Every structure is written in C-alpha cells, then in structure tokens.
C-alpha cells in the first residue's frame, strides 16, 4: 500500500512587529537614571573647596524633573542613585581611613537615606506647590541621616555647601536645616518651572507657583542678612588668638606611630611664636590653641610630655588649649580631650569629645564586624564625654567642638548656650591626606560662624587651619602638611541669633511639613486611583 502523502505544516504566522514605542521605552528610563546620578555629581561639584555653590540649583532642578510623577519605589531608586552620585566622591576621604570597600559600603548605606527622601519627593510631586513640600521632605531625610545609625552622619547636608553663596545669611535664622531647605527649594522650583515650560503643563497659570517659589527662595538670603542678632549687655571686645599647626611626620595612619614627633612639632612651633613675640614681629596672643591629637601621649600620666607642654606654655606666657588623648582608669578606653594648660599649674579645665566617630574612634559591634574585616582591631576605644562644650581661657569663654563634632547642630548649640564667645574647632585631618575633607570641614565652620554670630578658629595638625569672622569670611588660612602659626585679632561676641534661640525648632517644623505632605501625597494618589477604577 502506498504511503500517505504528508502535507507540510503551515509556517507559523510571523509575530507582529514590536511597536516603535516599546522599543524606545528604555530611553526615558535611561535618561532618568543618568539624570539622577548626574544631578548628584553636580551637587558634589558645588561643594568646597570649589566655590561653585550655584551648581546646587541645577542639581536639584534636574532631580525634580527625574522624580516628578514617579511611583514611590521609583522615587526611592532615583534618590539612591542621586545619593551615590553625590556621596561617593564627597566621602572619598573615608577610603583614606578604612580602605575602598568600607568606603563604598558606607556610601551605599548612606544613599539609602537619600533614597527615602527621593521616595517622599516623588509622592508629593503632584501636590500644589510641590517644590515647597519636596524641599521639606529633603530636610526630613537629612535629619534622619544625621541621627541614625550610630549617631548619624550629617556630613554633606545641602546647607554645608553654601558658605560662598547668597543663601548663607539664612543660617542665622534657622540654622543649617533652613539653609538646606532654601537651597533645595530654589533648585526644585526652577526645575518645576522648566518642566512646565517644556511640557506646557497648566498653561501660563501653571508657571506662576514655581516662579514665585523660586523668586522667594532667591531673596531669602539678602532678607535674612537684614535681621540683626539680639545684642548682649556685655560690650563687644577683641582678643588675640594664636592657632598652632605643628604638622605631622608623614601622611596617613602611620602618623600615630610618631606621637612624640607630633607633640614636639607643636611645642617647637609655639617656641618659635614666643621668639617672634619677643622680637616684635608678631603680636602677643592672649591664648593659644593646639589641634586635636597634638599630644597623643597622655600628659596626665607621662611626666615628659607634661614638661614639654609646660615649657611651651611658659615660653608664650598664656594658656594653651591642648588636644590630648587620655587613658581612662579602666585601662582600656581613652578620651579625646581638650585641656586648658596653665604654665606652672598644668590642666585647669578639660572638655572631652562628646560624640566620638564610629568605625574610627570606636568600633560598634566589634565582635560582629571582626568576622568580616581585620580593620576592626585598628579602631580605637574612645568613649564620649559629657562636658558643656566650652572652657574658660584667660577670661575668654571658648566653645569647643572637636573635629567632626562641628557637623552636629546640637553640639554647637550647646557650646554657644554654655556661653561661648568664640568657637574653636581643634581637628586632626592628617589621617585623610590631601583629600577634600579638611575643606569640607572649614565650610561647616564658616556656616556655624554665621549661624551663631561667632568668630571661629579652626586649627588642625596638618591643615587647613583658618580664622573665620562672624559673617563667615576666612581672614587667614594655612596650607596642608606645612607647619604654621596663625595669629589673629578675634572679635568676641555674646549676641543671640534666631538660630541660637530656636535651636532645632525650625528643623522639626520642616520635618513635620515633609511628613504631612507625604501623607497628603499618598491620599491624593489613592483617590486618583479610585477615580480611575470607577471610570473603568
């Protein structure tokens, strides 16, 4: 029997060509990703040592466009990318201390807080006057990042990037939180205005709100400059303060192995200052400030170190504020202290560092982290002190914020509340080499001077040291990794700014506004979805 003829199977129909729109759908996503990372980089470039403060405005303008109308989780992702673009280059100095892996891990963690801010900004992006609420959300994110975990990391707040900008006087009204708010608001309002112009969203009327918000933000600085600080019954006076930068034997962590050399450097520079005073080439100071870690040898337990410090104090004839590492009675922990050393007497006052740095000065969860890195055994055993943040020296009330303490609002507030007439920021930046960390810290001190209407003396082991007027102007500064002495006629003030009086109140008002706006954004979106479901 003949085999049956098999009919060939018909060819399956070709799939319809993908619509051009779906093939191009990844382009807007890519543009938003680039915009998020790029705007973060722009914000970094706006920070010192560069004086391009104005780049903060296009940074937040671009980010406003990126998150507008996005879902909450998308806003979180874009915020995280913004944080990586901003914090990764800003915090490169962390890598000098702990290496690249912990540095990147820290940035990834800190960027999560920026992600939360992005989430909130996306939620409020369709509300009326959205830039206003989004700026409050940003401040709420900074408030959270500055407090958790392990006491927080307030480094890189938007306001700290504005020491050269016209918004700076706002710090005297509401501190760093209000300065951040105004900076961010200006950028977000410009971004919303640009978006409405390009998309013609809302017509001419739609341009009015963002334009008005941008204009109001722009004039807040000049208007704030017109608000005087409340005068004090005490008359304003001037004293001469010397800041001694002794330098270190070599860069990096190895300087800790050269503790005696660091102490000798500061003693020798003070002896040179005394010789210059005797020769009439420099004015005699009323007090002298040494930096943090200028005596890592405990002078309370080492007679030779005490003798060298006393030798310097006798030569210059005035008290010296000495940054010392003191061993505590338990034999394990140490205190990072600022000691007022009087010639022939020794320590007459002491202020301990009130907030020590995690993963550097101490290691949280030491046994846990030891499983992942041997670095934990290089971290210190410092414990925080509970002093008032101010000491008396030769009749001058000196506020003391040691190194990174200057980044914390409450610690500087406490120093001024304790009667500080001038702010001293003794610091040790040698660990961070030639990174931008020291310039970022100087910028913070400039903002603090304006915030509280106080002169600031920033003195570091290796630079950059500087003297700052109450209006934030740097009158003199040193170079990095060179010995130097700054002698400055310093204005002492006992005035009270609104920021000093209100402390953290403006921040909490802005946080509350941000949280309420996010809640309103959630409700608005749910109502919009419910309306679509009913229409369907």
C-alpha positions as CSV (number, residue, x, y, z in Angstrom):
1,X,0.0,0.0,0.0
2,X,1.4,3.4,-0.9
3,X,2.4,5.7,1.9
4,X,0.2,8.6,2.5
5,X,1.4,11.9,1.3
6,X,2.2,14.3,4.2
7,X,1.1,17.8,3.8
8,X,3.7,20.3,5.0
9,X,2.8,22.1,8.1
10,X,1.9,25.8,7.5
11,X,4.5,28.3,8.7
12,X,3.5,29.9,12.0
13,X,2.5,33.5,11.4
14,X,5.2,36.0,12.0
15,X,4.8,38.0,15.2
16,X,3.6,41.5,14.7
17,X,6.5,44.0,14.6
18,X,7.1,45.5,18.0
19,X,5.7,48.9,18.2
20,X,8.3,51.6,18.0
21,X,7.2,53.0,21.3
22,X,8.0,49.7,23.2
23,X,11.4,49.6,21.5
24,X,12.1,53.1,22.7
25,X,10.6,52.7,26.2
26,X,14.0,52.2,27.8
27,X,15.3,55.6,26.6
28,X,13.3,57.7,29.2
29,X,14.4,55.3,31.9
30,X,18.0,55.6,30.9
31,X,17.6,59.4,30.8
32,X,16.2,59.4,34.3
33,X,19.0,57.2,35.6
34,X,21.6,59.4,34.1
35,X,19.8,62.5,35.4
36,X,19.7,61.1,38.9
37,X,23.3,60.2,39.0
38,X,24.4,63.3,37.2
39,X,22.5,65.6,39.4
40,X,24.1,64.0,42.4
41,X,27.5,64.6,40.9
42,X,26.5,68.2,40.2
43,X,25.7,68.7,43.9
44,X,29.1,67.3,44.8
45,X,30.9,69.7,42.5
46,X,29.0,72.6,44.2
47,X,30.7,71.8,47.5
48,X,34.0,73.3,48.7
49,X,36.9,73.5,48.0
50,X,35.2,74.7,44.8
51,X,33.2,77.9,45.1
52,X,30.5,76.9,42.5
53,X,27.7,77.0,45.1
54,X,25.2,77.8,42.3
55,X,25.5,74.3,40.8
56,X,23.3,73.1,43.7
57,X,20.4,74.7,41.9
58,X,20.6,72.8,38.6
59,X,21.4,69.7,40.6
60,X,18.0,69.8,42.4
61,X,16.3,71.2,39.3
62,X,17.3,68.1,37.3
63,X,16.4,65.8,40.2
64,X,12.9,67.4,40.5
65,X,12.3,66.5,36.9
66,X,13.5,63.0,37.4
67,X,11.2,62.2,40.3
68,X,8.1,64.1,39.1
69,X,5.1,61.8,38.9
70,X,7.1,58.7,39.6
71,X,5.9,55.9,41.8
72,X,7.3,55.7,45.4
73,X,9.6,52.9,44.7
74,X,10.9,54.5,41.6
75,X,11.5,57.7,43.6
76,X,13.5,55.7,46.1
77,X,15.6,54.2,43.4
78,X,16.4,57.5,41.8
79,X,17.1,59.0,45.2
80,X,19.5,56.2,45.9
81,X,21.3,56.9,42.6
82,X,21.4,60.6,43.4
83,X,22.9,59.8,46.8
84,X,25.6,57.6,45.2
85,X,26.5,60.2,42.6
86,X,26.8,62.8,45.4
87,X,28.3,60.9,48.4
88,X,30.7,58.6,46.6
89,X,33.0,61.4,45.5
90,X,32.2,63.6,48.6
91,X,33.3,61.0,51.1
92,X,36.5,59.7,49.3
93,X,38.4,60.7,52.4
94,X,36.7,57.8,54.2
95,X,38.7,55.5,51.9
96,X,41.9,57.1,53.1
97,X,41.0,55.9,56.6
98,X,39.4,52.5,56.1
99,X,40.1,51.5,52.5
100,X,37.8,51.3,49.4
101,X,35.4,48.5,50.5
102,X,34.2,50.1,53.7
103,X,34.1,53.5,52.0
104,X,31.8,52.2,49.2
105,X,29.7,50.2,51.7
106,X,29.2,53.3,53.8
107,X,28.1,55.3,50.8
108,X,25.7,52.6,49.8
109,X,24.2,52.7,53.2
110,X,24.0,56.5,53.5
111,X,22.5,56.7,50.0
112,X,19.5,54.7,51.3
113,X,18.5,57.8,53.3
114,X,18.7,59.9,50.2
115,X,16.6,57.2,48.6
116,X,13.9,57.7,51.2
117,X,14.0,61.4,50.5
118,X,13.5,60.6,46.8
119,X,10.6,58.4,47.6
120,X,8.9,61.2,49.6
121,X,9.7,63.8,46.9
122,X,8.0,61.6,44.3
123,X,5.0,61.2,46.5
124,X,4.5,65.0,46.8
125,X,5.5,65.9,43.3
126,X,1.9,66.2,42.1
127,X,0.6,68.3,45.0
128,X,0.0,72.0,44.6
129,X,3.2,74.0,45.4
130,X,5.1,70.7,45.1
131,X,8.7,72.2,45.4
132,X,7.8,73.6,48.8
133,X,6.8,70.2,50.2
134,X,9.6,68.4,48.4
135,X,12.2,70.7,50.0
136,X,10.7,69.9,53.4
137,X,11.0,66.2,52.6
138,X,14.6,66.6,51.7
139,X,15.3,68.3,55.1
140,X,13.5,65.4,56.8
141,X,15.8,63.0,55.0
142,X,18.9,65.0,56.2
143,X,17.5,65.0,59.7
144,X,17.2,61.2,59.7
145,X,20.6,60.6,58.1
146,X,22.2,62.9,60.7
147,X,20.9,60.8,63.6
148,X,21.0,57.1,62.6
149,X,22.7,54.7,62.7
150,X,25.4,55.1,65.4
151,X,24.6,58.7,66.0
152,X,24.3,59.6,62.3
153,X,26.4,61.2,59.6
154,X,25.3,64.8,58.9
155,X,28.2,65.3,56.5
156,X,27.1,66.6,53.1
157,X,23.9,68.4,54.1
158,X,22.9,70.8,51.3
159,X,23.4,73.8,53.6
160,X,27.0,73.0,54.2
161,X,27.8,73.5,50.6
162,X,26.7,77.2,50.7
163,X,29.4,79.2,52.6
164,X,30.1,81.3,49.4
165,X,26.5,81.6,48.3
166,X,23.9,84.3,48.8
167,X,21.7,82.0,50.9
168,X,24.3,81.9,53.7
169,X,22.6,84.5,56.0
170,X,19.6,82.2,56.3
171,X,21.7,80.1,58.7
172,X,21.4,82.9,61.3
173,X,17.6,82.5,61.1
174,X,17.0,78.7,61.1
175,X,20.4,77.1,61.2
176,X,21.7,74.5,58.7
177,X,18.2,72.9,58.2
178,X,16.6,76.2,57.0
179,X,19.7,76.9,54.9
180,X,19.3,73.4,53.3
181,X,15.6,74.0,52.8
182,X,16.0,77.3,51.0
183,X,18.8,75.9,48.8
184,X,16.9,72.9,47.8
185,X,13.6,74.9,47.3
186,X,15.3,77.2,44.9
187,X,16.6,74.3,42.8
188,X,13.3,72.3,42.9
189,X,11.2,75.4,42.0
190,X,13.4,76.2,39.0
191,X,13.2,72.5,37.9
192,X,9.4,72.6,38.2
193,X,9.2,75.8,36.2
194,X,11.4,74.4,33.5
195,X,9.3,71.2,33.3
196,X,6.1,73.2,33.0
197,X,7.6,75.5,30.3
198,X,8.7,72.5,28.2
199,X,5.6,70.4,28.7
200,X,3.2,73.4,28.8
201,X,1.6,71.7,31.9
202,X,-1.0,74.0,33.4
203,X,-0.6,76.8,30.8
204,X,0.5,80.2,31.9
205,X,-1.1,79.8,35.3
206,X,1.0,76.7,35.9
207,X,4.2,78.8,35.6
208,X,3.1,81.2,38.4
209,X,3.6,79.0,41.5
210,X,7.1,77.6,40.8
211,X,8.2,81.1,39.6
212,X,7.0,82.7,42.8
213,X,8.6,80.0,44.9
214,X,11.9,80.3,43.1
215,X,11.9,84.1,43.5
216,X,11.1,83.9,47.2
217,X,13.9,81.4,47.8
218,X,16.3,83.6,45.9
219,X,15.6,86.7,48.1
220,X,15.7,84.9,51.5
221,X,19.4,85.3,51.9
222,X,19.5,89.1,51.3
223,X,16.4,89.5,53.5
224,X,17.9,87.3,56.3
225,X,21.0,89.5,56.3
226,X,18.8,92.4,57.4
227,X,17.8,90.6,60.6
228,X,20.2,91.6,63.4
229,X,21.3,89.3,66.2
230,X,20.0,90.3,69.6
231,X,22.7,92.3,71.3
232,X,24.2,91.4,74.7
233,X,24.6,93.7,77.7
234,X,28.3,92.7,77.6
235,X,30.4,95.0,75.4
236,X,32.0,93.5,72.3
237,X,35.7,93.1,72.7
238,X,38.7,91.8,70.7
239,X,41.5,89.4,71.8
240,X,44.5,88.0,70.0
241,X,44.3,84.2,69.5
242,X,47.1,82.1,68.1
243,X,46.4,78.8,66.2
244,X,49.4,76.4,66.0
245,X,49.6,73.9,63.2
246,X,52.6,71.8,64.1
247,X,52.3,69.3,61.2
248,X,53.0,65.6,61.3
249,X,56.0,63.5,60.3
250,X,54.2,61.7,57.4
251,X,50.7,61.3,55.9
252,X,48.2,58.7,56.7
253,X,47.6,56.5,59.7
254,X,51.3,56.0,60.4
255,X,51.4,59.4,62.0
256,X,50.0,57.7,65.1
257,X,53.3,55.8,65.4
258,X,55.0,59.2,65.6
259,X,53.2,60.6,68.6
260,X,56.2,62.2,70.2
261,X,57.2,63.8,67.0
262,X,53.8,65.4,66.6
263,X,53.9,66.8,70.2
264,X,57.5,68.1,69.6
265,X,56.3,69.8,66.4
266,X,53.6,71.8,68.3
267,X,56.0,72.6,71.1
268,X,58.6,73.9,68.7
269,X,56.1,76.0,66.7
270,X,54.9,77.5,69.9
271,X,58.5,78.3,71.0
272,X,59.1,80.0,67.6
273,X,55.9,82.0,68.2
274,X,57.2,83.1,71.6
275,X,60.5,84.1,70.0
276,X,58.7,86.1,67.3
277,X,56.7,87.9,70.0
278,X,59.8,88.7,71.9
279,X,61.4,90.1,68.6
280,X,58.3,92.2,68.0
281,X,57.5,90.5,64.7
282,X,54.2,89.0,65.9
283,X,51.7,90.3,68.4
284,X,51.5,88.6,71.8
285,X,48.5,86.3,71.9
286,X,46.0,86.2,74.8
287,X,45.6,82.5,74.4
288,X,46.9,79.7,72.1
289,X,45.0,76.8,70.6
290,X,46.6,73.5,69.6
291,X,44.7,70.9,67.4
292,X,43.2,67.6,68.2
293,X,45.8,64.9,68.9
294,X,48.6,67.4,69.3
295,X,49.6,65.3,72.3
296,X,48.6,61.6,71.8
297,X,50.9,61.0,74.7
298,X,48.8,61.4,77.9
299,X,50.3,64.3,79.7
300,X,48.5,63.4,82.9
301,X,50.4,60.1,83.0
302,X,53.6,61.0,81.2
303,X,55.8,63.5,83.0
304,X,58.0,64.1,80.0
305,X,55.0,65.1,77.8
306,X,53.7,67.3,80.6
307,X,57.1,69.0,80.9
308,X,57.2,69.8,77.1
309,X,53.7,71.3,77.1
310,X,54.5,73.3,80.2
311,X,57.7,74.5,78.5
312,X,55.7,75.8,75.6
313,X,53.1,77.5,77.9
314,X,55.9,79.2,79.9
315,X,57.6,80.5,76.8
316,X,54.5,82.0,75.3
317,X,53.2,83.2,78.7
318,X,49.5,82.4,78.1
319,X,47.2,79.3,78.5
320,X,47.2,76.7,75.7
321,X,44.3,74.6,74.7
322,X,45.9,71.1,74.1
323,X,44.3,68.3,72.2
324,X,45.2,65.2,74.1
325,X,44.4,61.5,74.2
326,X,43.9,60.5,77.9
327,X,43.9,56.9,79.2
328,X,40.9,56.3,81.4
329,X,41.1,54.4,84.8
330,X,39.7,51.2,83.3
331,X,43.0,50.8,81.3
332,X,41.1,50.1,78.1
333,X,39.2,53.1,77.0
334,X,40.5,56.5,76.1
335,X,39.1,60.1,76.0
336,X,39.7,62.6,73.2
337,X,40.1,65.8,75.3
338,X,40.8,69.5,75.0
339,X,42.9,70.5,78.0
340,X,43.4,74.1,79.2
341,X,47.1,74.1,80.2
342,X,48.3,76.9,82.5
343,X,52.1,77.3,82.8
344,X,53.4,76.1,86.2
345,X,50.0,74.7,87.1
346,X,49.0,72.1,84.4
347,X,45.4,71.3,83.5
348,X,42.9,73.8,84.9
349,X,40.0,72.9,82.7
350,X,39.0,69.9,80.5
351,X,36.4,69.3,77.8
352,X,36.1,65.8,76.3
353,X,34.8,65.0,72.9
354,X,31.1,64.5,73.3
355,X,30.4,62.5,70.1
356,X,33.1,60.1,69.0
357,X,33.3,58.8,65.5
358,X,32.1,55.2,64.8
359,X,34.4,52.9,62.8
360,X,37.3,55.1,63.6
361,X,37.5,56.3,67.2
362,X,35.4,53.3,68.3
363,X,34.0,50.2,66.7
364,X,30.3,49.4,67.3
365,X,29.5,45.7,67.3
366,X,33.2,45.0,67.3
367,X,33.0,41.2,67.6
368,X,30.4,41.1,64.8
369,X,32.4,43.2,62.4
370,X,35.6,41.3,63.2
371,X,34.1,38.4,61.2
372,X,34.3,40.5,58.0
373,X,37.4,42.6,58.4
374,X,40.5,42.7,60.5
375,X,40.3,46.5,60.4
376,X,38.1,46.5,63.5
377,X,41.2,45.9,65.6
378,X,42.7,49.2,64.3
379,X,39.7,51.2,65.5
380,X,40.1,53.0,68.8
381,X,38.4,52.5,72.2
382,X,37.4,56.1,72.7
383,X,34.4,56.9,74.8
384,X,32.3,60.1,74.7
385,X,32.4,62.8,77.4
386,X,29.6,64.8,78.8
387,X,31.1,68.3,79.2
388,X,29.4,71.6,78.3
389,X,31.4,72.1,75.2
390,X,33.1,75.3,76.4
391,X,36.1,76.2,78.6
392,X,37.5,79.4,80.1
393,X,40.9,80.6,78.9
394,X,42.4,83.9,80.1
395,X,38.9,85.4,80.7
396,X,37.6,84.2,77.3
397,X,34.8,81.6,77.1
398,X,35.8,79.3,74.2
399,X,33.4,76.9,72.7
400,X,35.0,73.6,71.7
401,X,33.7,71.3,69.0
402,X,36.4,68.7,68.3
403,X,36.8,67.7,64.6
404,X,33.6,66.2,63.3
405,X,31.5,67.5,66.2
406,X,31.2,70.7,64.2
407,X,28.8,68.8,61.8
408,X,26.3,68.2,64.6
409,X,23.8,71.1,65.3
410,X,23.1,70.2,68.9
411,X,26.7,70.1,70.0
412,X,27.5,73.6,68.5
413,X,24.2,74.9,70.0
414,X,25.3,73.5,73.4
415,X,28.6,75.3,73.2
416,X,27.0,78.6,72.5
417,X,24.4,78.1,75.2
418,X,27.3,77.4,77.6
419,X,28.4,81.0,76.9
420,X,30.9,80.6,74.1
421,X,32.2,84.0,72.8
422,X,34.3,82.3,70.1
423,X,34.2,78.8,68.6
424,X,37.3,76.7,68.4
425,X,37.4,73.6,66.1
426,X,40.6,71.6,67.0
427,X,40.9,68.9,64.5
428,X,43.3,66.2,63.2
429,X,43.0,65.8,59.4
430,X,46.4,64.1,58.8
431,X,44.7,60.7,58.6
432,X,42.9,61.9,55.4
433,X,45.9,63.0,53.4
434,X,45.3,65.6,50.6
435,X,41.6,64.8,50.3
436,X,38.8,67.5,50.4
437,X,37.8,66.6,53.9
438,X,39.6,69.5,55.5
439,X,37.9,72.0,53.1
440,X,34.5,70.5,53.7
441,X,35.1,70.9,57.5
442,X,36.2,74.5,57.0
443,X,33.0,75.2,55.1
444,X,30.9,73.8,58.0
445,X,32.8,76.1,60.4
446,X,32.0,79.1,58.2
447,X,28.3,78.2,58.3
448,X,28.5,77.8,62.1
449,X,30.0,81.3,62.4
450,X,27.1,82.9,60.6
451,X,24.6,80.7,62.4
452,X,25.6,81.8,65.8
453,X,27.3,85.2,65.0
454,X,30.7,84.0,66.4
455,X,34.2,84.0,65.2
456,X,35.7,80.6,64.6
457,X,39.2,79.3,64.9
458,X,39.9,76.1,63.0
459,X,43.2,74.6,64.0
460,X,44.4,71.2,62.6
461,X,47.5,69.1,62.9
462,X,48.3,69.3,59.2
463,X,46.0,71.9,57.6
464,X,43.9,73.5,56.5
465,X,43.7,75.8,59.6
466,X,41.9,79.1,59.4
467,X,40.4,82.1,61.2
468,X,36.8,83.0,60.4
469,X,34.8,86.2,61.1
470,X,31.2,86.0,62.3
471,X,30.0,86.7,58.8
472,X,31.7,83.5,57.5
473,X,34.7,85.2,55.9
474,X,38.0,83.4,56.2
475,X,40.6,86.0,57.2
476,X,43.7,83.7,57.1
477,X,44.4,80.1,56.4
478,X,47.3,77.7,56.2
479,X,48.5,75.2,53.5
480,X,48.3,71.4,54.1
481,X,51.1,69.5,55.6
482,X,53.2,72.5,56.5
483,X,54.0,73.9,60.0
484,X,52.5,77.3,60.5
485,X,51.0,79.6,63.1
486,X,48.1,82.0,62.6
487,X,47.8,85.0,65.0
488,X,44.5,86.8,64.6
489,X,42.7,89.7,66.3
490,X,39.5,87.9,67.1
491,X,36.1,89.6,67.8
492,X,34.4,88.1,70.8
493,X,30.6,88.3,70.8
494,X,27.7,87.3,73.2
495,X,24.9,88.1,70.8
496,X,22.0,85.8,70.2
497,X,20.7,84.9,66.7
498,X,17.3,83.5,66.0
499,X,19.0,80.2,65.1
500,X,20.7,80.1,68.5
501,X,17.4,80.9,70.3
502,X,15.3,78.4,68.3
503,X,17.9,75.6,68.2
504,X,16.3,72.6,66.4
505,X,12.7,74.0,66.2
506,X,12.9,75.1,62.5
507,X,14.2,71.6,61.6
508,X,11.3,69.9,63.4
509,X,8.8,72.2,61.7
510,X,10.2,71.3,58.3
511,X,10.3,67.6,59.2
512,X,6.6,67.8,60.2
513,X,5.7,69.6,57.0
514,X,7.5,67.0,54.9
515,X,5.8,64.1,56.7
516,X,2.4,65.6,56.4
517,X,3.0,66.4,52.7
518,X,3.9,62.8,52.1
519,X,0.7,61.6,53.8
520,X,-1.2,64.0,51.6
521,X,0.5,62.7,48.6
522,X,-0.4,59.1,49.5
523,X,-4.1,60.1,50.0
524,X,-4.1,62.0,46.7
525,X,-2.8,59.1,44.7
526,X,-5.2,56.7,46.3
527,X,-8.1,59.0,45.4
528,X,-6.8,59.3,41.8
529,X,-6.6,55.5,41.5
530,X,-10.1,55.1,43.0
531,X,-11.5,57.6,40.5
532,X,-9.9,55.7,37.6
533,X,-11.4,52.4,38.9
534,X,-14.8,53.9,39.0
535,X,-14.5,55.3,35.5
536,X,-13.4,51.9,34.3
